[in-house]
Amino acid sequence: MFDGRDPIYLQIADQIRGDILDGTLREEEQVMSTTQYATTFRINPATAAKAFTELVDEGVLYKRRGVGMFVAPDARARLLAGRRERFFADVVEPVAAEARRLEIPVEDVVAHLRALAADPVPASPSPTTEQETR
């Protein structure tokens, strides 16, 4: 599970965020305890606790004293809003800047995005195209 370069606590937090976004974890559902995380993934309980602290600080999880950690009622909406904001800042704005630099009309960019949305599986490069780039 933990194979990225990011610290493990960040990977745990990202996994929980992803589980909430894709519906694996629902609002008001209990999440594994830090002890369960530590036992299941053979990590230090403090590492799992650090991830949970981050998610509590973000308002994604909340504690029920003596019971455990639960997904906050508005966690999914909060995560979607944050991801969408980051998507526009990290992905769309650089694309728009590069399109302006290359003098590509916005209409052409939108048409390309619509074509990709209609056929979400990217075509594999043809051998000719791949050879041309080498």
N, C-alpha and C positions, 0 to 999 in steps of 0.2 A: 504494500500500500504506500509506503513512504520511499519514493525513489527520486524525488525532485531535489533541486539544490537548495530550496527554501527550508528554513528550520521546520522541524516536525510539528511544532505547535501551530505554525501557519498552515501546514498541509492539513492538519486535523480541522482547523477552523474553515478552510476552503472546502473540505469534504462535506462538512455539516451544512455550509451555505449552499453547496451544490445539491445536497439531498433535499433541502427545503425548496430550492427553486424547481427541481424536477418532480416534486411531490412525494418523494420517498419518505420524507419527514413532513408531517402536517402540523399546522398551528395547534397549539395546546398538547401536542404529543410529547411524551417524555423521551429524552435522549439518554444514551448510555451514560453511566456515571464515570467519573475520572478513574475509579478503580477498575471498572469493566474495560475501559479503553486501555488502561495500563496492562491489564492481564491479557486481553485479546491481542494487542499489538506488541506486547513485550517492551513497553516503554516506561519511563519514570512517571508516576502519577502526577508529579509537579508539571511535567510537560503537557499532559492532557488538561490539567487545571489552568495552565496559562492560556490555552486555546479557549477554554470555556470563559475565562475572565474577559478575554477580548470580545467574545460574542455577547456576553452580558453587557459590556460597556457599549457595544453597538446597538443594543436593544433587540438583538436577534433571539437570545435566550433569556430566561428568567429563572430564579430559584424559588422553589417552594420549600420552605424550611422543613427539614426532616424527611422530605419526600424525594427531591432530586431537581434536575434541570429540565425545563420544558421550553418548547418553541413558543416564542412570543406571538400573541394574536395577530399582529400586523407584520410579522417577520418577512413573509414572502413579498408583500407589496413594498416593504422597505428595501429588500435586496434587489428587487426588479428595478426600482427607481434608481438606486445607486449604480447598478450595472448599466442601465440605459444611459445614464449621465456619463459614465466612463467610456461607453461605446462611442458616443458622439465626440467626446474629447480626444480619445486615443485612436479611434479608427476613422471616423467620418471627417474630422477636421484636417488630418494629414492628407486624406484622399482629395478633399476639396482644394487644398493648397497645391497639391501636385497637379491636379487637373487644370487649375488656373495657370500654373507654370508651363504646362504643356499645351495650353490653349485648347483644351478639350471642353466643348460646351457642356453645361450642366445637363442638358437634355440627353446627350450621348451617355453620360455617366448613369443617369437614371434609367435609360433604356437598357444599358448593360446590366444594371442591378436587377431590373425586372426580368430579363432573360435568365439570369442566374437563379432568381427566386422561382421561376417557372420550371427550371431544370436544375435542382439543387446538387446533383451529382456532377462534379467537375469532370470534364472529359480528360482522359489521360493523353499526354502529349504523343503525337504521332512520331514514329522514328525519324521522319524527315525533319520535323521541328526540333527534336532533341539533338539531331546531328548538326543542325544549323547553328545551335547555340554553343557548340564546343569549339 
